[in-house]
Amino acid sequence: MTVKIICRGLDVTRVSCEGGEVSRYRLALLREFANAPHRGLSLRIVAFSDWRVQEVGSVVRFLKDQVKPDLILYAGDDIQRFRPPRKNLFQQIAKLARYGLCAVAGNDDDPATRDLIGGRNVYPVHSRALVLGRFAVVGVEGAPLFPNDTQDRNIGHLLYPERVLSLQMKLWNSTAFRDRRLIIVSHAPPFGVLDFAVRFGARNIGSRPLREFLESSPNSLLCICGHVHRCGGQSAKLGKALVVNAASHDSPGDPGKVAIIQVKDGTPPAIDWHLIV
């Protein structure tokens, strides 16, 4: 289905070019941050993304068998699966980490479901960053809407014009984060890095503003992303940051991919990949 997207400020109107259906939503920017009193120079992180067909309980069981991490990161899509009726699986997962869970919505998440990222020690880091001592976790939800795009490069419900993405990333240079090592949770990879998709046509679908930020940022340490399933389970260096695509495939029976990342100040992050069946 071809969709026309009209953006005025932070207000978005989506119009189906075939049926004429209209939907509206509002984009978001970083508004606030939370503090957790982390005193160390290292972090143990578990990251995963695009948990579309995998059983959510499988990642819970996996985490219970691991050394307790400091932080769990989820880079988006199908967030409603973590909030079945009368349950908050995000909060259940957050209990398995010292400081909880940080997450963003993906491009296939309905904008109305962004509010599902909540609960005790659950941080929607697109709008509410987390400061952990010398580290800070910030985020980018959805996927980029390229100039003059209808839906040629990215499809879905939650798309951001590049100018709005640039505004979001300027906020990461605020005083609250200036002297901290940045850990970025972005559903989309940076443009040209682990972002080459073949479904719906071969093309790069990553974020150019994110790439520009990582190339110029002196304090970016880690970028956890997903979105491009075929690049899941891979990592690449960009600027001073390590980009980790933690997406899983979405065919029935595909295993889930989970990265355990050890961050130590002054050394490159070390990654241990796991497949969960």
Residue pairs with C-beta under 8 A, 6 or more apart in sequence:
1 16
1 17
1 18
1 19
2 16
2 17
2 18
2 150
2 151
3 14
3 15
3 16
3 17
3 150
3 151
3 155
4 14
4 15
4 17
4 150
5 12
5 13
5 14
5 15
5 145
5 149
5 150
5 151
5 159
6 12
6 13
6 15
7 13
7 27
7 145
7 161
7 164
10 26
10 27
10 28
10 29
10 164
11 24
11 26
11 27
12 24
12 25
12 26
12 27
12 159
13 22
13 23
13 24
14 22
14 23
14 24
14 25
14 157
15 21
15 22
16 22
17 150
25 111
25 112
25 157
25 158
26 111
27 160
27 164
28 114
28 126
28 127
28 141
29 127
29 164
29 167
29 168
29 171
30 126
30 127
30 128
30 129
30 138
30 168
30 171
30 172
31 127
31 128
32 127
32 128
32 129
33 128
33 129
33 130
33 131
33 136
33 176
33 177
34 123
34 128
34 129
34 130
34 131
35 130
35 131
36 99
36 100
36 130
36 131
36 132
36 133
37 133
38 70
38 99
38 132
38 133
38 134
38 135
39 133
40 133
41 134
41 264
41 265
41 266
42 262
42 263
42 264
42 265
43 70
43 71
43 132
43 135
43 183
43 262
43 263
44 67
44 68
44 69
44 70
44 71
44 260
44 261
44 262
44 263
45 69
45 70
45 71
45 72
45 73
45 183
45 222
45 224
45 259
45 260
45 261
45 262
45 263
46 63
46 66
46 69
46 71
46 72
46 73
46 97
46 258
46 259
46 260
46 261
47 72
47 73
47 74
47 75
47 224
47 244
47 246
47 258
47 259
47 261
48 59
48 73
48 74
48 75
48 246
48 248
48 256
48 257
48 258
48 259
49 74
49 75
49 76
49 77
49 106
49 187
49 224
49 225
49 226
49 227
49 232
49 245
49 246
49 247
49 248
50 75
50 76
50 77
50 78
50 106
50 226
50 227
50 229
50 232
50 247
50 248
50 250
51 59
51 74
51 77
51 78
51 81
51 248
51 256
52 77
52 78
52 81
52 248
52 250
53 250
53 251
53 252
53 253
53 254
54 248
54 254
54 255
54 256
54 276
56 81
56 82
56 89
58 256
58 276
58 277
59 93
59 256
59 258
59 276
60 89
60 92
60 93
60 96
62 258
62 274
62 276
63 69
63 72
63 93
63 96
63 97
64 96
66 260
68 96
68 97
68 98
69 96
69 97
69 98
69 260
70 97
70 98
70 99
70 132
71 97
71 98
71 99
71 100
71 101
71 102
71 132
71 137
72 93
72 94
72 96
72 97
72 100
72 101
72 102
73 101
73 102
73 103
73 137
73 183
73 185
73 224
73 246
74 82
74 90
74 93
74 101
74 102
74 103
74 104
74 185
75 103
75 104
75 106
75 185
75 186
75 187
75 224
75 225
75 226
75 227
75 246
75 247
76 103
76 104
76 105
76 106
76 107
76 109
76 141
76 142
76 187
76 226
76 227
77 105
77 106
77 107
77 108
77 109
77 187
77 226
77 227
78 106
78 108
78 109
79 90
79 103
79 105
79 106
79 109
79 113
79 114
79 116
79 117
80 109
80 110
80 113
80 116
81 89
82 88
82 89
82 90
82 93
82 116
83 89
83 90
83 113
83 116
88 118
88 119
88 122
90 101
90 103
90 116
90 117
90 118
90 119
90 122
91 119
91 120
91 121
91 122
93 101
94 100
94 101
94 119
94 120
94 121
94 122
95 121
97 121
99 121
99 130
99 132
100 120
100 121
100 122
100 123
101 121
101 122
101 123
102 123
102 125
102 130
102 137
102 139
102 185
103 117
103 122
103 123
103 124
103 125
103 139
103 185
104 117
104 124
104 125
104 126
104 139
104 140
104 141
104 185
104 186
104 187
105 111
105 113
105 114
105 117
105 124
105 126
105 141
105 142
105 158
105 187
106 141
106 142
106 143
106 156
106 158
106 187
106 226
106 227
107 142
107 143
107 154
107 155
107 156
107 157
107 158
107 159
107 187
107 188
107 227
108 156
108 157
108 158
109 141
109 142
109 156
109 157
109 158
110 157
110 158
111 157
111 158
114 124
114 126
114 141
114 158
117 123
117 124
118 124
123 129
123 130
123 137
124 139
125 137
125 138
125 139
125 185
126 139
126 140
126 141
126 168
129 136
129 137
129 138
129 139
129 176
129 177
130 136
130 137
131 137
131 176
131 177
131 180
134 179
134 180
134 181
134 265
135 180
135 181
135 182
135 183
135 221
135 263
136 176
136 177
136 180
136 181
136 182
136 183
137 182
137 183
137 184
137 185
138 172
138 177
138 182
138 183
138 184
138 185
139 184
139 185
139 186
140 160
140 165
140 168
140 169
140 184
140 185
140 186
140 187
140 188
140 207
140 210
141 158
141 160
141 187
142 156
142 158
142 159
142 160
142 187
142 188
143 154
143 156
143 158
143 159
143 160
143 187
143 188
143 205
143 207
143 227
144 153
144 154
144 159
144 160
144 161
144 162
144 165
144 188
144 191
144 205
144 206
144 207
144 208
144 209
145 154
145 159
145 160
145 161
145 162
146 152
146 153
146 154
146 162
147 162
152 203
153 203
153 204
153 205
154 188
154 205
155 200
160 168
162 207
162 208
162 209
165 207
165 209
165 210
166 209
166 212
168 209
169 209
169 210
169 213
172 182
172 184
172 213
172 217
177 219
178 219
179 219
180 219
181 219
181 220
181 221
181 263
181 265
182 217
182 219
182 220
182 221
182 222
182 241
183 221
183 222
183 223
183 224
183 263
184 210
184 214
184 220
184 222
184 223
184 224
184 241
185 224
185 225
186 207
186 210
186 223
186 224
186 225
187 225
187 226
187 227
188 195
188 205
188 206
188 207
188 210
188 225
188 227
189 195
189 206
189 207
189 210
189 223
189 225
189 227
189 228
189 231
189 243
189 245
190 206
190 207
190 208
190 210
190 211
190 214
190 223
190 225
190 238
190 243
191 204
191 206
191 207
191 208
191 210
191 211
192 204
192 206
192 211
193 206
193 211
193 236
193 238
193 243
194 206
194 225
194 228
194 231
194 234
194 235
194 236
194 243
194 245
195 204
195 205
195 206
195 227
195 228
195 231
196 202
196 203
196 204
196 228
196 230
196 231
197 203
197 204
197 205
197 228
197 230
198 230
199 229
205 227
205 228
206 227
206 228
210 223
211 238
213 220
214 220
214 223
214 238
214 239
214 240
214 241
214 243
215 238
215 239
216 239
217 239
217 240
217 241
218 240
219 240
220 239
220 240
220 241
221 240
221 241
221 242
221 263
221 269
222 241
222 242
222 244
222 261
222 263
222 269
223 238
223 241
223 242
223 243
223 244
224 244
224 246
224 259
225 243
225 244
225 245
225 246
225 247
226 232
226 245
226 246
226 247
227 245
227 247
228 245
228 247
229 247
229 248
229 249
229 250
230 249
231 245
231 247
232 245
232 246
232 247
232 248
232 249
232 257
233 245
233 246
233 257
233 259
233 273
234 244
234 245
235 242
235 243
235 244
235 245
235 271
236 242
236 243
237 243
242 268
242 269
242 271
244 259
244 261
244 269
244 271
246 257
246 258
246 259
247 257
248 254
248 255
248 256
248 257
255 275
255 276
255 277
256 275
256 276
256 277
257 273
257 274
257 275
257 276
258 273
258 274
258 275
258 276
259 271
259 272
259 273
259 274
260 271
260 272
260 273
260 274
261 269
261 270
261 271
261 272
262 269
262 270
262 272
263 269
